[in-house]
């Protein structure tokens, strides 16, 4: 299990190989890659600035990952989240979940993303082509997705 917060990009293939090459018990690997879009509500987005609370962010990611391990019997997992100034097309987040069975890997990756979006202390500022910028508010749909795990029998 591993978490990393970094200004550097990640290599998806290398990260997956690092998690799975030595473990022949892995039957399913699910991964999610989040990327910076080039628009926001029809207007061109030129930059996404991500900030975090060092130490607290990593601790919360580790807590979320440990919960995923407990719930889904993962053999390995990884959460990498970038911070700093990102441009459209850049990678933002990588979540990899490895398990004996695909169902657990899929569910764990979804669980990790739902909780990461709502519980991890990250702040996003969108910079638009017009020069306008604003901090991104939490989305009700993200809160609903995370809340569904409280009663899920997955």
C-alpha positions in Angstrom: 0.0 0.0 0.0 1.4 3.4 -0.9 0.4 7.0 -1.2 2.3 9.9 -2.7 1.6 13.6 -3.2 3.9 15.2 -5.7 4.5 18.0 -8.2 5.9 15.5 -10.6 4.0 13.5 -13.2 3.7 9.7 -12.8 4.3 6.8 -15.2 1.2 4.7 -15.2 2.9 1.6 -16.7 5.8 1.7 -14.3 3.6 2.2 -11.3 1.4 -0.7 -12.3 4.4 -2.9 -12.9 5.8 -2.1 -9.5 2.6 -3.2 -7.8 1.9 -6.4 -9.8 5.0 -7.9 -11.3 6.1 -9.9 -8.2 2.6 -10.9 -7.1 1.2 -13.8 -9.1 -1.9 -13.9 -6.8 -3.3 -10.8 -8.4 -6.3 -11.7 -10.5 -7.6 -8.2 -11.1 -6.1 -4.7 -11.4 -8.4 -1.6 -11.6 -7.0 1.8 -12.2 -8.3 5.3 -12.6 -6.4 8.2 -14.0 -7.8 11.7 -13.5 -6.7 14.4 -16.0 -7.1 18.2 -16.3 -9.9 19.1 -18.7 -9.5 22.0 -21.2 -12.8 23.6 -20.3 -15.1 24.6 -17.5 -18.8 25.3 -18.3 -18.0 26.1 -21.9 -15.1 28.4 -21.2 -11.5 27.5 -21.9 -9.5 26.4 -18.8 -5.8 27.3 -19.0 -4.6 26.1 -15.6 -5.6 24.1 -12.6 -3.8 24.9 -9.4 -3.9 22.2 -6.7 -2.9 22.9 -3.1 -2.8 20.6 -0.1 -2.1 20.5 3.6 1.3 18.7 3.8 1.3 15.9 6.3 -2.4 16.0 6.9 -3.1 15.1 3.2 -0.8 12.1 3.2 -2.2 10.9 6.5 -5.8 11.1 5.2 -4.8 9.3 2.0 -3.2 6.5 4.1 -6.3 6.2 6.2 -8.6 6.0 3.2 -6.2 3.4 1.6 -6.1 1.3 4.8 -10.0 1.3 4.8 -10.0 0.1 1.2 -7.5 -2.7 2.1 -9.8 -3.8 5.0 -13.0 -3.7 3.0 -11.8 -5.2 -0.3 -9.0 -7.5 0.7 -6.5 -5.8 -1.6 -3.1 -7.3 -2.2 -1.7 -3.9 -3.2 -2.9 -0.3 -3.9 -1.5 3.0 -4.8 -2.8 6.6 -4.7 -0.7 9.3 -6.3 -2.1 12.9 -6.3 -0.3 15.8 -8.0 -0.2 19.3 -6.6 1.0 22.6 -8.1 0.2 24.2 -11.4 -1.2 21.8 -14.0 -2.2 22.4 -17.6 -5.0 20.8 -19.7 -4.1 17.2 -20.5 -1.9 16.8 -17.5 -2.4 13.9 -15.1 -3.8 14.8 -11.7 -4.5 11.5 -9.9 -3.7 7.8 -10.2 -5.5 5.1 -8.2 -4.5 1.5 -8.6 -6.2 -1.4 -6.7 -5.0 -5.0 -7.0 -6.9 -7.9 -5.6 -7.4 -11.6 -6.2 -10.7 -10.9 -8.0 -11.8 -8.2 -10.3 -14.9 -7.2 -8.3 -12.8 -6.2 -5.3 -10.3 -4.3 -7.5 -13.1 -2.4 -9.3 -15.0 -1.6 -6.0 -11.8 -0.5 -4.2 -10.8 1.9 -7.0 -14.2 3.5 -7.0 -14.2 3.6 -3.2 -10.8 5.3 -3.1 -11.8 7.9 -5.7 -15.1 8.7 -3.9 -13.4 9.2 -0.6 -10.4 11.0 -2.1 -12.8 13.5 -3.8 -14.6 14.3 -0.5 -12.3 13.6 2.4 -8.7 14.4 1.3 -7.6 17.9 2.0 -6.9 19.3 -1.5 -8.0 22.6 -2.9 -8.4 23.3 -6.6 -8.4 26.7 -8.3 -9.4 26.9 -11.9 -7.9 29.6 -14.1 -9.9 30.4 -17.2 -8.8 31.9 -20.5 -10.7 35.1 -19.6 -8.3 35.6 -16.7 -11.0 34.8 -14.2 -10.1 32.3 -11.5 -12.0 30.7 -8.7 -11.7 28.0 -6.1 -13.7 24.8 -6.9 -16.5 24.1 -4.5 -17.4 20.6 -3.3 -19.9 18.9 -5.5 -23.1 17.4 -4.0 -22.8 14.4 -6.3 -19.3 13.6 -4.9 -20.7 13.7 -1.3 -23.6 11.4 -2.3 -21.2 8.9 -3.9 -19.1 8.8 -0.7 -22.1 8.6 1.5 -23.4 5.6 -0.4 -20.4 3.6 0.8 -21.6 4.0 4.4 -24.5 1.6 3.7 -23.0 -0.4 0.8 -22.7 -4.1 1.1 -19.9 -4.3 -1.4 
